[in-house]
Amino acid sequence: MISRKILFASSMAFSLNAMAQNPVIDAIYTPDPAPYVYGDKLYLFVDHDEDDAVYFKMKDWILFSTEDMVNWTYLGTQVTTETFDWAAHGDRAWAAQAVEHKGKWYWYLCCNTADGKDALAVAVADSPQGPWKDAIGKPLAIGYGFIDPTIFIDDDGTPYLFWGNKGFWYGKLNDDMVSFANGYKQVPGYTDPKSFGELQSKMDWSIGKERMMTQYEEGPWVTKRNGIYYAVYPAGGVPEYMGYSTAPTIDGPWTFRGRIMDEAQNSFTIHGGNVNYKGHDYMFYHNGMLHNGGGFRRATAVEEFTFNADGSIPFIPFTKEGVKPLGTLNPYERVEAETMSSSWGIKLDHKAGVDHYVTSIHNGDWVKLRNVDFGDKEATKITACFANVKNSGVVEFYIDNIDGRPIASVDVDRNNVTEGKIIKAATGIHDVYVLFRGGYEELFDMDWWKFTR
């Protein structure tokens, strides 16, 4: 028998999440978002806070993508600390950023050496979904506070790497993307309040005491727009707000421009960056607003903004609603089960590669997708693919809410592809809820689904 308590809890979760788009991913904790636009897709490279973290418990880096800014597809846990033989394994997978350059993908990360030193690492792959490997077999750079790398490629194709906590370093990379052309140095003006904000007393663990430092804290994000260089970064110590500086050249001089986001909600850190996608400017960041979230269990959020006429970044308020969809999702093409705008109860597999599943499915769990376009002709068939069936169950498809009758259902009692039945017609654009029903134990994994007309 289906548990009424479980379905009631699922219904309550649905009502709380029906209008919220922030955080943008709620099946897993995703701090330190690094968006990257490539072709028609926006890739989102993130870290991963473990579900039971009570400090920074981070073992791997994860990848998502979107084509409409509201439905996000999980693309795997592609890199871990074990990717680097020289690194301390099992923890310290902190902020990172990736980029494509001349047919190769480079993922700049930070972790600890086996003897505990802060180090920058770089992984390389032929595609975002790997396989990724250590690009050089050793750290790219080692030093206290060498964390949070950001990669920037200038208009002439010259790559630069910026990074640092309680220090702000940068260096021009060679065209191989894995070595410095002339070493690296502190960003000019790092200690100047005109460049990075009014001095204040902040703890510097490298010397074990407080000292006067600028507003810059860590996690830089460097971009260029209309000939102006922008450095966005967490600022002000702990708790952090988002601030920024600008410069006429990559080498400065930098000018502090102030606050653009307040201290993150339910998190003492804030980290992210801005990107233009399909003509819209977005600011990514993280907060602690996901269920059971907090300062060590953080989640990606995003807001749309418009640059001021003078090129300055306006103050960007936090919203629960997030951003508007940029397109529709086609249900008549294969839809990966791990594509969603929000969810309840489910988990994602913990694998690299290109094949992925929704896992840990129990009775009452659900997945939501936004702006699904059924067109003007009714579907005649629903097909879905399953794996690791532990217990039989039913997958039901609803439009706009999970009340009333579903539009389709699929009975699940075996692995592989299963054809379901259409229950009532659906045309036009709707939100779609995929609801899982069954007994009390874990049910099965889901790979994909597709309507046919």
N, C-alpha and C positions, 0 to 999 in steps of 0.2 A: 504493500500500500504506500502511496506517495505521502510523505510527511507534510501535514498542513503547516507545522511550525517552520519547516524549511522553506516552503513556498511563500509563507507570510514574510519571512526574512528577506527572501529574494524580491518580493514585491516592494518591500520598504526600500531596499537598495535601489530598485528601479526608479522609485519616485524621487529619491534623493539625487540620482544621477541623470534624470531625464533631461534637464536643461543645462547641465554642467559639462564643459569641454576641457576645463583645467582642473587637475593635471590632464595632459593629453593621452597618457598611457597609464592604465591602472592595474594591469596584470602583473607588473613587476616594478620595482623601484629603479628610477632612471635619472640619477643626478648628473650634473655637469654636461648639459646638452651642447653638441657641436653640430649645427646644421651645415649641409653642403649641397648645393644645387648642381645637378649633372643631367643634362638633357631635360626631359619632362618630369624628372623625379627630384624630390628633395630627400636626401639621405640624412638620417639623424644618428650620429655616433654618440653613444652615452657610456657612462660607467654603470656600475650596478651595486647598490647597497643590498646586503643580504636581509632577508625577512626578519631575522632575529638579532640584527645589529644593535648593540648598545654603545658602540664606538664606531670608528671608520672600519667596517668589515667589508672589504671589497676585493674580489678575486679575479674579475674578468671585465671585458668590455663588450658591448652589445650594439647591434645595428638594427635600425628600423628605416622604413621609407614611406612616403606618401605622394600622391598625385593630386590631392584635393584639400590638404591641410586639416582634414577632420577624421579620415579613416587611415589608420597606420598599420603597416604590415611588418611583423617581426621577421627579421632576416638572419637571425642566429646570434649565438654567443661566439663571436669569431676569433677573439684573441683573449688569452689568459696570461697570468704571470708566468706560467710554465712554458709559454711560447719562447721565453728568453732563458736559456740555460744558466746565465750568469746572475739572474735575479733571484731575490728571496721569493719563494713560491707560496701561494695560498693566501696572500693578502697584499694590500698596498697598491691596488689597481686604481689610481687616481685619475684626475682629469686628462683628457686627450682630445686630439683633433686630427681629421684625415683629409686628404686632398688627392685629386688625380693629376698626374703630370706626365705628358708624353706617353700615354698608354699604360702607365703603371699607377697603382694606388699606394700611397704612403700614409701610415697611421703613426702619428707622433704621440708618445705616451710617457707616463712617469711611473716609476716603481722604485723599490729599494734594491741595492746590490745585496749579495749574500751576506756581507758584513755590515749591512744596515745603513749605507750611505744613500742619499737622495741621488737619483739618476734619471736622465732622459733616455728613452728607448725609441726605436723606429722599426715598425713592421712593414713588409711590402707584399703586394699581391697583384694579380692580373685583373681582378675584379673586386667589387666591394664585398662579395661573399666568398672571397678567398679561393684557395687556401692561403692564409697569411703565414709568413715566416719572419724570423729575425733577419733584418736587412744586412746587419754588419757583424753579428756575433759578439757584440760588446756594447757597453753604453755609448751613446752619442756624446754625452757630457756628464760629469759628476761634480756636485757641489752642494753646499748647504742651501736649502730652499729651492733647489732645482726641480720644480714641479710645474704642472699646468702649462704645457707647451701649446702655442698656437702657431699655425703655419699660414703665411701670407705670401701670395705670388703677385708681384707688381705687374703693371701694364706691359712692361718690356720683357716679362717672363722670368725675372729674377726672383728666386724664392728667399724668404727671410723667416727665421724662427725667433719668436719671442717667448719668454717664460719667466717664472719666478714668484716666490713668496718672500716677503720682507727683503726684497731685492728685485730688480727688474733688468733682465739681460736680453740681449738680442745678438744675432749674427747672420750674415749673408751665407746662404748655402751654395755649394757648387751645383752644377746642373745634374749631378748624380743624386741630389736630394738627401744624401746621407753623410755629408762632410761639410765642414765650414770652409769658406773661401779664405778668410783672414782671421780665423778665431772668432771670439765673441767678447762682448764688453757690456758694461752697464748702459742702459738707455740714457742718453744725455738728459740732464735735468731731473733725474729720478729723485734727488734729494731737495729739489727746489719747489717750494710751495706754489710758485707761479705756474709750474709745469704739471704738478700732480696733487695740488691741494694743500691747504693749511697744515702745518706741522702739528702733530699731537703725540702724546706719550703712548707707545705701544710696546708690547712684549716682544723682544727679539730673542728667541730661544738659542740662537747661535752664540750669544754672549751671556745668556741666562739672566737678563735683567731688562727693564724697560729703557727705551731711549726715544728721542724725538724723531718721528718719521712722518713722511707725507701721507696723504689720504690713500694712495695706492696700497692695496693689500696683496692681491694675488690674481691668478686666473685671467690674464689679458686676452683680448680678442681684437685683432688688428684688421681693418678694412680700409678701402679707399673709395671716395665718391667725389666726382667733379674736381679732381685734383687735390682734394684734402684727405690727409691720412687721419684715421680715427683709431683710438685705443679705448675700448670699453673694458671695464674691470670692476671686480668687487672692491669696495673701498671702505675706509673708516675704521678698520679693525673689526672686532666682534661685538655685536652682530654687524654683518656687512650690508651696505647698500650698493647699488650699481651707479658708478660714476664714469666719466669719460674725459679724455683730453684729445686735442687735435694738433696737427702739425702740417706745415707746407711741404716738408720732405720726410722721407723715411728716417732720416737722422735728426729730425727735430727742426727748430726748437718746438717743444711741446707746450701747449697751453691748457691749463685745467679749465674745464667747462662746467663742472658741477654734477649734481645728482640727476639721474634720469629714472631711477626706480628706488622705492623705499626698501627698508630691510625686509627680507623675505618672510612670508607668513609661516610661522611654526618652524622656522629653521634659522640658525645663526649664520649660515653661509648662503650666498647667492652666486650663481655662476652661469654663464651662457654667452650669447652673442647674437648679433643681428645679421640678417641675410635678406636679399631681395629675391622673391620667387613669383614668377608670373605677373610682374609689375606691382607687387605688394611688398612693403617692408614689414618684417617681423622681428620682434625681440624675443629670443628664447631665454629661459632662466629656470631655476628649480626652486621648489618650496617644500614644505613638510605637510601639505594638506591632503595627501592620500590617506586612505583608511589605515590606521595604526602608524601613520607617518610621524616624522619628527626630524631633528637635526642630524640624525644618522640614518634615516630612512626617507630619502628625498625623491621628488618626482618632477619630471619635466613639465613646464607650462609655457605658453606662448601668447603674446599680445601683438596685434597689428598697430602700427604707428605711421605717421607721416612726417618726414623731415620738414623743419621750418624753412621759410624762403631763403634765409641766410645760411642754410646748411647745418644749422644746429639741430640736435636731437631734443625733442620735447620731453617733458616729464611724462612717464608712461604708467598709468595706474594699473593695479592688479584687478583682474576680473575672474569670476567663476565661469562665465560664458565662453571665454576664449575668443577664437576667431571664426569667421564665417567660411562655409565651404566654397571652394573654387571650382567645383565641378560635381558631376554625379558618378555613381558607381554602377556598372553594368552587371546585373545579376545573370545575364545570359552568357557571360564568359566565366571561366573558372575563377571562383573567389576563394582565396586561401582562408582556411578557418581562423588563422592567426592574424587576419585583417579585421580591425575593429576600431570603433570610436570610443567605446567604453565597455566594461565587463564587470561581472561579479562572480567570484569564487574560483574561476579557472586559473590555470597556470600555463606557462609556455615551456617548451622543451629547452634543454640546456646544451644544445649541440651547435657545432660549426656547420659549414656546408650550406647547401641550397634547399634541402628538404626539411620542413618543420611542421610541428603539430601544436594544436591546443591540447593540453594535458590536464591531469588531475580534475577531471570532470565528475561532478556529483549532482545529485538531484537538486533542482532549483537554481543551478548556475545558469548564467546567460551571457551572451555577447551581443552588443549593439553595433549597427552600422548606420551611418547617416547618408541621406540623399541618394537612395537607391532608386534607379529609374527603370520601371517595368514597361515603359512605353505605352502604346495604345492597343496592344494585342495581348490576350491572356496567355499565361503559361500553361503548358500541357503536361509538364513533367518536372520533377525535382530529383536530382541525383546528388549523392554525397559519398565521400570516401572516409573510411575509418581504419584504425589500427589499434593493436594492443587491447582488444575487447576483453574486459575482465568480467563484466556483467551486462546483460541486455538492458536496453532502454529505448527511449524515443527522443528524437530531435524535432521540435516544433518551430515553425517560422511564423512570426506575427508581424503586422505592420503597425507602426506608430505607437503601440503600447502592447502590453502582454495580457490585456483583458480580452474576454470574449473568445471567439473561435480563431484558431490559427489558419493561415492561408495554405499551409502545406505541412506535411510531417513525414519523417523517415523512421522506420523501425530498425533498430540496431541490434543484431545478435551475432555478427560475424565480422571479420576483417575484410578490407577491400571495398570495392564500389557497390553501393546499394541504391536501388531506385525506390523512391517514396511515392506519395500521392498528393495531388492538388486537391484542396478542400474547398476553397472559394477563390474567386477571381481577384486579381490585383493588377491594376493599371496605374500609370502616373508615377510620381516621385513620392517616396515614403522613407521613413526610418524603418529599419528591419531589426527585429529582435530574434535571436536564435536561442531558444530555451531548451534546456536539457532536463529530461524526466527519467526517473528510474528508482531503484531501491536505495538502501542506506549506504552501500559501499561505493567505492570508486567505479565508474562505469566503463569508459573507453577513451581513446584519443581520437581527435577529428582532424582530418587532413585538408579537405576542401569541400565546397558545395557549388551547385550550378542549376539554374532553372533552364528549361527548354520551352520554346514556343513554336 
